[in-house]
């Protein structure tokens, strides 16, 4: 377990826009072993997110997954592709990388997480 980071104020937290989304498309980034280029339906739009999870998941494994997305992260170009957010991940008890899972029944894409 990692130690706790610096304390965030409520104002810091309130700036984060976390949404439920569904991965609708994924492909390996050419010439990059660790990166997947993922399309996510965030409920407010369809956006491209570049994620360093290709060593843990194939593109086929992630399509259809419900995910938690930080949608207001400043865009960043990775190998020429603009990444428009971040998918939240964690490690399970066995150390395996897993999605922070919003699979509760009745939760729509775009639902705010607070």
Backbone bond lengths (Angstrom), bond angles and torsions (degrees), N, CA, C in turn:
res aa  C-N    CA-C-N  psi(-1)  N-CA   C-N-CA  omega(-1)  CA-C   N-CA-C  phi
1 X - - - 1.465 - - 1.528 108.25 -
2 X 1.316 114.07 132.59 1.467 120.55 177.60 1.528 109.70 -75.76
3 X 1.339 118.75 146.91 1.465 120.44 175.83 1.528 110.49 -67.69
4 X 1.317 115.15 157.25 1.462 120.90 178.89 1.516 110.02 -63.38
5 X 1.328 115.46 140.60 1.467 121.08 176.27 1.523 109.67 -81.41
6 X 1.326 114.96 178.31 1.457 122.09 178.37 1.528 110.24 -53.04
7 X 1.325 116.59 142.37 1.457 121.74 -179.55 1.524 110.63 -64.07
8 X 1.330 115.54 133.63 1.466 121.89 176.42 1.523 108.30 -100.44
9 X 1.307 115.95 143.14 1.460 119.62 175.89 1.527 109.04 -79.98
10 X 1.318 115.78 165.62 1.458 119.84 175.51 1.526 109.88 -59.36
11 X 1.329 117.20 -36.99 1.462 121.18 178.92 1.529 110.62 -63.47
12 X 1.351 116.79 -39.79 1.467 120.11 175.85 1.524 110.09 -59.05
13 X 1.327 116.77 -49.52 1.460 121.21 -178.13 1.526 111.21 -63.05
14 X 1.327 116.81 -39.51 1.464 119.74 -176.01 1.528 112.52 -66.40
15 X 1.328 118.00 -16.75 1.468 121.30 176.78 1.525 112.20 -74.45
16 X 1.338 117.38 -23.60 1.464 120.98 -177.44 1.520 110.35 -76.25
17 X 1.323 116.52 131.01 1.465 122.20 176.59 1.529 107.29 -109.57
18 X 1.332 115.47 95.19 1.464 122.30 179.98 1.517 108.61 -98.14
19 X 1.330 116.48 128.27 1.464 121.81 -177.45 1.520 110.71 -130.69
20 X 1.315 114.83 154.69 1.460 121.74 171.34 1.518 107.46 -81.60
21 X 1.315 116.78 138.88 1.458 121.44 177.50 1.515 110.92 -144.82
22 X 1.323 115.46 170.76 1.462 122.30 176.21 1.521 108.56 -127.04
23 X 1.331 115.81 131.15 1.463 120.27 176.25 1.521 108.03 -73.77
24 X 1.334 116.62 121.60 1.466 120.71 -176.83 1.523 113.03 -107.71
25 X 1.339 116.57 -14.15 1.462 120.77 -177.96 1.528 107.84 -160.71
26 X 1.332 116.41 145.89 1.465 120.19 176.52 1.516 109.47 -154.45
27 X 1.329 114.89 145.47 1.463 120.33 175.91 1.519 108.92 -150.78
28 X 1.335 115.25 154.56 1.462 119.37 176.29 1.518 109.26 -70.65
29 X 1.318 115.47 141.42 1.461 121.33 174.18 1.526 107.18 -73.30
30 X 1.341 117.65 125.46 1.464 119.49 178.51 1.533 111.47 -55.60
31 X 1.312 116.00 137.15 1.467 123.49 176.51 1.526 113.46 60.79
32 X 1.345 117.66 27.45 1.466 121.82 177.22 1.526 108.28 -140.52
33 X 1.314 116.79 111.64 1.463 120.96 -176.10 1.518 114.12 -71.06
34 X 1.330 117.47 -24.83 1.460 120.53 -173.05 1.526 114.47 -100.38
35 X 1.334 118.44 -10.99 1.464 120.25 -169.30 1.521 113.77 -107.16
36 X 1.343 114.80 137.17 1.462 122.21 167.98 1.518 107.81 -113.49
37 X 1.331 116.39 142.64 1.460 122.43 171.81 1.522 105.32 -100.43
38 X 1.328 115.70 117.52 1.461 122.34 -169.84 1.521 109.61 -119.87
39 X 1.329 117.00 136.52 1.470 122.29 171.88 1.524 106.88 -102.90
40 X 1.333 115.95 128.52 1.455 121.97 -177.48 1.521 109.68 -123.29
41 X 1.341 116.05 130.64 1.463 121.98 170.52 1.518 106.12 -84.47
42 X 1.334 116.70 107.98 1.464 121.33 -177.56 1.524 112.48 -92.38
43 X 1.320 117.10 1.66 1.454 120.15 -176.13 1.516 112.18 86.37
44 X 1.329 117.52 -26.57 1.463 121.12 176.46 1.517 110.78 -104.48
45 X 1.343 116.13 -21.05 1.463 121.65 177.58 1.526 109.18 -172.29
46 X 1.309 115.13 176.45 1.462 121.82 170.74 1.519 105.19 -104.66
47 X 1.322 117.15 125.13 1.455 118.54 -178.08 1.513 111.46 -131.12
48 X 1.326 114.09 157.48 1.458 122.25 178.76 1.520 108.74 -96.11
49 X 1.328 115.42 131.29 1.460 121.37 176.21 1.521 107.84 -129.51
50 X 1.314 116.03 128.61 1.463 121.25 174.96 1.524 106.67 -95.44
51 X 1.333 115.88 125.15 1.459 120.68 -175.33 1.524 110.92 -129.74
52 X 1.309 116.40 139.23 1.460 122.38 -178.65 1.512 113.23 -85.75
53 X 1.331 116.93 52.49 1.465 121.05 -175.50 1.523 113.55 -115.67
54 X 1.326 118.30 7.40 1.469 121.34 -173.19 1.524 113.44 -65.03
55 X 1.325 118.51 -21.74 1.463 120.19 176.58 1.525 111.78 -78.34
56 X 1.334 116.75 -11.31 1.463 121.92 -177.26 1.524 113.39 -111.46
57 X 1.333 116.88 -26.67 1.463 122.14 -175.39 1.521 110.18 -138.80
58 X 1.325 116.52 142.51 1.464 120.79 171.16 1.525 107.53 -85.23
59 X 1.328 117.97 159.87 1.465 119.62 176.16 1.532 111.80 -55.79
60 X 1.326 116.72 -39.35 1.469 120.53 -177.99 1.532 111.75 -64.98
61 X 1.315 117.79 -33.17 1.469 121.76 -179.29 1.518 113.24 -67.69
62 X 1.332 117.55 -29.96 1.460 119.44 -172.52 1.525 113.65 -92.31
63 X 1.326 117.73 -21.53 1.470 119.62 -178.97 1.530 108.89 -62.89
64 X 1.336 115.06 130.45 1.458 121.55 -179.01 1.516 114.03 94.02
65 X 1.328 118.07 -10.28 1.467 121.37 -179.82 1.519 110.32 -71.24
66 X 1.333 114.92 138.76 1.465 121.42 171.59 1.517 106.96 -85.91
67 X 1.321 116.35 134.98 1.458 121.11 -173.29 1.521 111.28 -137.92
68 X 1.318 115.05 162.72 1.456 122.64 172.88 1.526 107.17 -101.84
69 X 1.343 116.17 127.11 1.463 121.29 -173.27 1.529 110.28 -123.56
70 X 1.328 115.70 131.63 1.459 121.45 168.75 1.519 105.63 -85.19
71 X 1.348 116.55 105.19 1.466 119.91 -171.00 1.526 113.88 -90.05
72 X 1.328 118.28 -16.93 1.467 117.90 -177.75 1.526 113.02 -106.80
73 X 1.324 116.52 25.01 1.460 120.76 170.86 1.529 107.76 -71.72
74 X 1.312 117.01 137.31 1.468 120.01 -179.82 1.527 109.83 -57.00
75 X 1.344 118.00 134.48 1.469 120.46 178.62 1.524 111.07 -58.21
76 X 1.347 114.28 148.30 1.466 120.00 -178.90 1.519 108.67 -143.80
77 X 1.319 116.25 132.23 1.465 120.70 178.56 1.522 109.66 -82.45
78 X 1.331 115.53 127.10 1.458 122.45 175.57 1.517 108.01 -123.83
79 X 1.328 115.82 112.64 1.468 121.62 -177.80 1.529 112.02 52.89
80 X 1.314 115.97 39.35 1.457 121.21 175.65 1.513 115.47 85.54
81 X 1.336 118.40 0.63 1.467 121.96 178.26 1.524 107.78 -112.29
82 X 1.342 116.44 129.21 1.459 120.07 179.29 1.524 110.08 -78.70
83 X 1.328 115.99 119.34 1.458 122.18 175.75 1.517 107.88 -90.93
84 X 1.338 116.40 127.67 1.466 122.09 -171.24 1.522 112.31 -113.80
85 X 1.312 117.12 43.38 1.456 121.12 178.75 1.513 110.45 149.61
86 X 1.335 115.40 -171.17 1.459 120.90 179.40 1.523 109.13 -142.89
87 X 1.330 115.40 133.48 1.461 121.79 174.22 1.521 107.34 -89.09
88 X 1.339 117.06 128.34 1.457 120.52 -178.22 1.522 110.75 -78.90
89 X 1.331 115.08 134.18 1.464 123.23 -178.24 1.526 108.53 -131.38
90 X 1.335 115.60 161.24 1.459 121.64 172.34 1.516 108.33 -149.79
91 X 1.315 116.79 176.73 1.462 121.89 174.13 1.520 108.36 -108.35
92 X 1.346 116.13 137.04 1.459 119.65 177.50 1.527 109.96 -80.78
93 X 1.339 117.14 -175.94 1.467 121.97 -176.38 1.521 112.47 -60.04
94 X 1.330 116.90 -27.83 1.466 121.06 179.10 1.530 112.46 -86.97
95 X 1.330 117.16 0.77 1.452 120.99 179.99 1.517 114.10 85.38
96 X 1.336 116.94 7.70 1.467 121.49 -179.68 1.531 109.59 -82.86
97 X 1.331 116.39 136.68 1.459 121.69 177.48 1.527 109.56 -68.98
98 X 1.337 116.94 129.69 1.464 122.25 -179.47 1.529 109.53 -137.71
99 X 1.333 115.24 157.68 1.460 121.35 175.72 1.526 109.64 -75.96
100 X 1.343 117.02 142.55 1.456 121.03 168.31 1.519 104.12 -71.85
101 X 1.323 116.67 112.31 1.456 123.28 -160.84 1.528 114.02 -98.08
102 X 1.324 118.41 116.60 1.467 122.53 176.46 1.529 112.36 -99.06
103 X 1.333 117.92 44.57 1.462 120.99 -172.75 1.526 115.52 -83.20
104 X 1.314 119.54 21.39 1.459 120.79 177.13 1.526 109.60 -63.01
105 X 1.320 116.40 142.19 1.467 120.82 179.41 1.522 110.71 -60.73
106 X 1.321 115.85 139.23 1.450 121.93 173.49 1.518 115.64 81.24
107 X 1.330 118.05 5.85 1.468 120.38 178.54 1.526 108.17 -91.00
108 X 1.332 116.05 119.11 1.467 121.46 -175.82 1.523 110.94 -86.67
109 X 1.338 115.96 155.06 1.463 120.29 169.72 1.518 108.11 -55.98
110 X 1.305 116.34 138.89 1.456 120.98 -179.30 1.515 113.76 93.14
111 X 1.348 117.55 -10.21 1.462 119.54 178.44 1.523 108.87 -59.77
112 X 1.313 116.04 133.14 1.464 121.44 178.42 1.517 109.65 -74.39
113 X 1.307 116.90 141.10 1.458 122.65 175.28 1.514 106.22 -107.14
114 X 1.316 115.83 125.98 1.472 119.37 -177.24 1.504 111.02 -136.67
